[in-house]
Amino acid sequence: LNMKLSWLVICAGTLFLNPVTADCNITSQTVTCEESGKNLSNIPTNLFQNVTKLSLKNNNISLKDSDKEILRSFINLTELYLNENMITVLYNNSFCSLTKLLILDISSNRISTVHKAAFAGLTQLSALNLSCNTITQLDSDVFTSLKSLTVLNLQYNSLKSFRIKSPLKLIKIVLAGNPWNCSCDLLDLQMWLTASNVTMENENSTTCTFPNTKKKFSIKMAANEPADCKIEKASLENTVISISATELKSSALLTALTPNVTGNNGTHTEFPLLGKSWTFLAGVLGFVLSTTLLIFTAVKCPTWYRYLISYSHHRLEENGSEIFEQEFSADMSSFPTVSDTNNEDPIVTFQKIHAFVPEEDGFIEDKYIDSYTEES
């Protein structure tokens, strides 16, 4: 009796302090605010953290960051009903702390986008209701973390195709009310529905919307031959290969125009293959243009080139005559002198020593070639 009185006092105090939850049915393990007249725009913060069922149907909750923080405190929650609210996007890790959650109902919202890790952490979830939203694209990787999922409701959305990538151990799936396009994009789903033991609820009303020739056909029975889809896929791959070949030819042309660079060890270093980087392409073009400019300059202005290859020649310096006189006077002492009986001045006999023949290009040899012939 004392325990019941204490619970009543706690509940009365909670309602007095928070008038917003006055329309909610609150017990020790269940909180139901389904008929609160859309007074709730956020999840209440003064609820018991040990509740196992939380129903916030028919409110204005948009599941903001503050709402996700509040949900993290309900670690014992097994059922969560957020249907008929104002949720538009399911972000990553929206329910990551609810590891004991079994049922999640977020139907009849305005959800258009579901991020890949939106249901991360819900390893015990068995039933997920996403019906009556505006989801246009949904990858099966979204359900990778849902290891225990058996019931999936996707009816009345805007799905045209649904690719099955991760293995889903479903028992029941609801897909009616979507504008399904029964083309090769739906082949994976058709093969999975046929091969698995899953039950597709309302199969007769789950029909193709496109193309017109397959309207009123069930998406499970609509004729889509795997061979035809393989041919179409091969045609698409050939188109991609032809485009890649064209890009490779362009890359090969640029590589041919670019000269090789010789490394220190004598090997030729090739430039890396052209990728998608515009910076690399600009660098290659700049290198080619600069190399071409240097070659053009070498052809049109050969003066500097002559200086380089004519390293054994130099112009006659101004003090060349003085050097010649010094060498000439030094060599005179080595010539023999002839004296006659009359003691006259000695007679020195000279031979032609050197002849200067200017080169056609205006340069003379670096050293004088001395050839002396002694008088015999």
C-alpha positions in Angstrom: 0.0 0.0 0.0 2.8 2.4 0.8 4.4 1.6 -2.5 1.3 2.5 -4.4 0.9 5.7 -2.5 4.5 6.7 -3.3 3.9 6.1 -7.0 0.7 8.2 -6.9 2.6 11.1 -5.2 5.3 10.9 -7.8 2.9 10.9 -10.7 0.9 13.8 -9.2 4.0 15.8 -8.7 5.1 15.1 -12.3 1.8 16.3 -13.7 1.9 19.4 -11.6 5.4 20.4 -12.6 4.9 19.6 -16.3 1.4 20.6 -17.5 2.3 19.5 -21.1 2.1 15.8 -20.0 -1.2 16.3 -18.3 -2.9 14.5 -21.2 -0.5 11.5 -21.1 -1.2 8.2 -19.5 1.9 7.7 -17.3 2.7 4.6 -15.3 5.9 3.1 -14.0 6.7 1.3 -17.3 4.4 2.9 -19.9 4.0 6.4 -21.1 1.3 7.1 -23.6 0.7 10.5 -25.0 -1.3 9.6 -28.1 -4.2 12.0 -27.6 -2.4 15.0 -26.3 -3.8 17.3 -28.9 -0.5 17.8 -30.6 0.9 19.7 -27.7 4.3 18.0 -27.7 7.0 19.4 -29.9 9.8 17.7 -28.0 10.1 14.4 -26.1 9.3 15.1 -22.4 12.4 15.2 -20.2 10.7 14.3 -16.8 9.7 10.8 -17.7 10.8 7.7 -15.8 14.0 6.3 -17.3 13.0 2.7 -16.7 9.9 2.8 -18.9 9.7 0.0 -21.5 7.0 1.5 -23.8 6.8 5.1 -25.0 4.0 6.2 -27.3 4.2 9.8 -28.6 1.7 9.4 -31.5 0.0 12.4 -33.0 2.3 15.2 -31.9 4.7 17.7 -33.5 8.0 16.0 -32.7 10.7 16.4 -35.3 13.3 14.3 -33.6 15.9 17.0 -33.2 19.3 16.6 -31.5 17.8 17.4 -28.2 15.2 14.6 -28.7 17.9 12.1 -29.5 19.7 13.0 -26.3 16.6 12.4 -24.3 16.0 9.0 -26.0 19.5 7.9 -24.9 18.4 7.8 -21.3 15.6 5.2 -22.0 18.0 2.2 -22.0 15.2 -0.2 -21.1 12.8 0.8 -23.9 11.3 -2.1 -25.9 8.6 -0.3 -27.8 8.7 3.2 -29.4 5.9 4.8 -31.3 6.6 8.1 -33.1 4.0 7.8 -35.8 2.0 10.8 -37.0 4.6 13.4 -36.1 6.7 15.9 -38.1 9.9 13.9 -38.7 11.5 14.6 -42.1 15.0 13.1 -41.9 16.4 10.1 -40.0 20.0 11.0 -39.3 22.8 8.6 -38.3 22.6 7.1 -34.8 19.1 8.4 -34.1 18.4 5.5 -31.8 21.8 4.1 -31.0 21.3 3.7 -27.2 18.1 1.7 -27.5 19.7 -1.7 -27.6 16.7 -3.4 -26.1 14.2 -2.0 -28.6 11.9 -4.5 -30.3 9.3 -2.4 -32.1 9.9 1.0 -33.8 7.0 2.7 -35.5 7.8 6.0 -37.4 5.0 5.8 -40.0 2.9 8.7 -41.2 5.6 11.3 -40.9 7.3 13.3 -43.7 10.5 11.3 -44.0 12.2 11.6 -47.3 15.8 10.7 -46.5 17.1 7.8 -44.3 20.8 7.9 -43.7 22.8 4.7 -43.9 23.5 4.4 -40.1 20.1 5.7 -39.0 19.3 2.4 -37.2 22.7 1.7 -35.8 22.7 0.0 -32.5 19.2 -1.6 -32.8 20.5 -5.2 -32.7 17.3 -6.5 -31.1 14.8 -4.8 -33.3 12.3 -7.2 -34.8 9.6 -4.9 -36.4 10.2 -1.6 -38.3 7.3 0.5 -39.7 8.3 3.1 -42.3 5.0 3.3 -44.1 3.2 6.4 -45.3 6.2 8.6 -45.8 7.9 10.2 -48.9 11.0 8.0 -49.2 12.2 7.9 -52.8 15.4 5.9 -52.4 16.4 3.3 -49.8 19.5 1.2 -49.8 19.4 -2.1 -48.2 22.6 -1.2 -46.3 20.4 0.8 -44.1 19.2 -2.4 -42.5 22.7 -4.0 -42.1 22.8 -3.5 -38.3 19.3 -4.9 -37.8 20.3 -8.5 -37.2 17.0 -9.6 -35.7 14.6 -7.8 -38.1 11.7 -10.0 -39.2 8.9 -7.5 -40.2 9.5 -4.5 -42.5 6.7 -2.2 -43.7 7.6 0.1 -46.6 4.1 0.6 -48.1 2.9 3.9 -49.5 6.2 5.6 -50.1 7.7 6.8 -53.4 10.0 3.9 -54.1 10.6 2.9 -57.7 13.3 0.3 -57.0 14.9 -1.5 -54.0 18.3 -3.2 -54.3 19.0 -6.0 -51.9 22.7 -6.0 -51.0 22.9 -7.2 -47.5 21.2 -10.4 -46.4 17.8 -9.8 -44.8 16.2 -12.5 -42.7 12.7 -11.2 -43.0 9.6 -13.2 -42.5 7.1 -10.5 -43.8 7.5 -7.5 -46.0 5.0 -4.9 -47.1 5.7 -3.1 -50.4 2.3 -2.0 -51.7 1.5 1.6 -52.7 4.8 2.4 -54.3 5.4 3.4 -58.0 7.5 0.4 -58.8 9.5 0.5 -62.1 9.6 -3.1 -63.3 12.8 -2.9 -65.2 16.2 -4.5 -64.7 16.7 -2.3 -61.6 14.1 -4.4 -59.9 15.6 -7.7 -60.8 17.5 -8.1 -57.5 14.3 -7.6 -55.5 12.4 -10.0 -57.7 15.0 -12.7 -57.4 15.2 -12.2 -53.6 11.4 -12.4 -53.2 11.4 -15.7 -55.2 14.5 -17.3 -53.5 13.7 -16.4 -49.9 10.9 -17.6 -47.6 9.6 -14.1 -47.0 5.9 -13.4 -47.3 5.0 -10.3 -49.3 1.8 -8.9 -47.8 -0.8 -7.6 -50.2 1.0 -9.2 -53.1 -1.9 -8.8 -55.6 -1.9 -5.0 -55.0 1.8 -4.6 -55.1 1.9 -4.0 -58.9 4.1 -2.3 -61.5 3.6 1.4 -62.4 6.2 1.5 -65.2 6.4 0.6 -68.0 2.8 0.7 -69.3 3.0 -2.8 -70.7 3.6 -4.2 -67.3 0.9 -2.3 -65.4 -1.3 -4.4 -63.1 1.4 -7.1 -63.0 2.7 -8.1 -59.6 6.3 -7.0 -59.1 7.1 -10.5 -58.1 5.7 -12.0 -61.3 6.5 -9.3 -63.8 8.7 -10.7 -66.6 12.3 -9.6 -66.3 14.6 -12.1 -67.9 18.1 -12.2 -66.3 19.6 -12.8 -69.7 18.1 -9.6 -71.1 19.3 -7.6 -68.2 22.8 -9.0 -68.6 22.8 -7.9 -72.2 21.7 -4.5 -71.2 24.4 -4.4 -68.5 27.0 -5.5 -71.0 26.0 -2.8 -73.4 26.3 -0.2 -70.7 29.8 -1.6 -69.7 30.9 -1.4 -73.4 29.9 2.2 -73.5 31.9 2.9 -70.3 34.9 1.0 -71.8 34.8 3.0 -75.0 34.7 6.3 -73.1 37.7 5.0 -71.0 39.6 4.1 -74.2 39.1 7.6 -75.5 40.5 9.1 -72.3 43.5 6.7 -72.4 44.3 7.8 -76.0 44.3 11.4 -75.0 46.6 10.5 -72.1 48.9 8.6 -74.4 49.1 11.5 -76.8 50.2 13.9 -74.0 52.7 11.3 -72.8 54.2 11.1 -76.3 54.6 14.8 -76.5 56.3 15.0 -73.2 60.1 14.2 -73.3 61.6 11.6 -71.0 63.9 12.8 -68.2 67.2 11.0 -67.6 67.9 10.2 -63.9 71.2 10.1 -62.1 71.7 6.4 -62.8 71.3 6.7 -66.5 67.7 5.3 -66.6 64.8 7.1 -68.1 62.2 8.4 -65.7 58.7 8.5 -67.2 56.0 10.8 -66.0 53.1 9.2 -64.2 49.9 8.5 -66.1 47.5 11.3 -66.4 44.7 11.1 -63.9 41.7 13.3 -63.2 43.7 16.0 -61.6 43.6 19.2 -63.5 46.6 20.4 -61.6 48.7 17.6 -63.0 47.5 18.3 -66.5 48.4 21.9 -66.2 51.8 21.0 -65.0 52.4 18.7 -68.0 51.3 21.3 -70.5 53.5 23.9 -68.9 56.5 21.6 -69.1 55.9 20.8 -72.8 55.5 24.5 -73.6 58.6 25.6 -71.8 60.7 22.8 -73.4 59.4 23.8 -76.8 60.3 27.4 -76.1 63.8 26.5 -75.1 64.4 24.5 -78.3 63.0 27.3 -80.5 65.3 29.8 -78.8 68.3 27.5 -79.4 67.5 27.3 -83.1 66.8 31.0 -83.6 69.6 32.4 -81.4 72.7 30.2 -81.8 75.3 32.7 -80.4 75.2 31.2 -76.9 75.5 27.8 -78.4 78.7 28.7 -80.3 80.3 30.0 -77.1 79.6 26.6 -75.5 81.1 24.4 -78.3 84.0 26.7 -79.0 85.6 26.3 -75.6 89.2 25.9 -77.1 89.1 29.4 -78.8 89.2 32.9 -77.4 89.6 36.3 -78.8 93.1 37.9 -78.9 93.8 39.9 -75.8 95.2 43.4 -75.8 98.5 42.3 -74.1 99.2 39.6 -76.7 101.8 41.7 -78.5 103.8 42.3 -75.2 103.8 38.5 -74.5 105.1 37.9 -78.1 107.9 40.4 -77.7 109.0 38.8 -74.4 109.0 35.3 -75.9 110.8 36.6 -79.0 113.6 38.4 -77.0 114.0 35.3 -74.9 114.4 33.1 -77.9 117.0 35.4 -79.5 119.6 34.4 -77.0 119.5 30.9 -78.2 120.5 31.7 -81.8 124.2 31.3 -82.8 126.2 34.3 -83.7 128.8 34.4 -86.5 131.9 36.6 -86.2 134.3 37.5 -89.0 138.0 38.3 -88.9 137.3 42.0 -89.0 135.6 42.1 -85.6 132.5 43.5 -87.0 129.2 43.4 -85.3 127.8 39.9 -85.1 125.3 38.9 -87.7 122.2 37.1 -86.5 120.4 35.0 -89.0 116.6 34.7 -88.6 114.3 32.3 -90.1 110.7 32.8 -90.6 109.2 31.8 -87.3 105.5 32.1 -87.4 102.8 33.1 -89.8 99.5 34.3 -88.6 96.6 33.0 -90.6 93.3 34.2 -89.2 90.4 31.8 -89.1 87.3 32.3 -91.1 85.3 32.8 -87.9 87.5 35.6 -86.6 89.3 33.5 -83.9 93.0 32.5 -83.6 94.5 29.6 -81.8 95.0 29.8 -78.1 98.8 29.2 -78.1 101.5 30.1 -80.6 103.2 27.2 -82.3 106.9 27.9 -82.1 109.1 26.2 -84.6 112.7 27.1 -84.6 115.2 25.8 -87.0 118.8 26.2 -85.8 121.3 27.1 -88.4 123.5 24.2 -89.2 
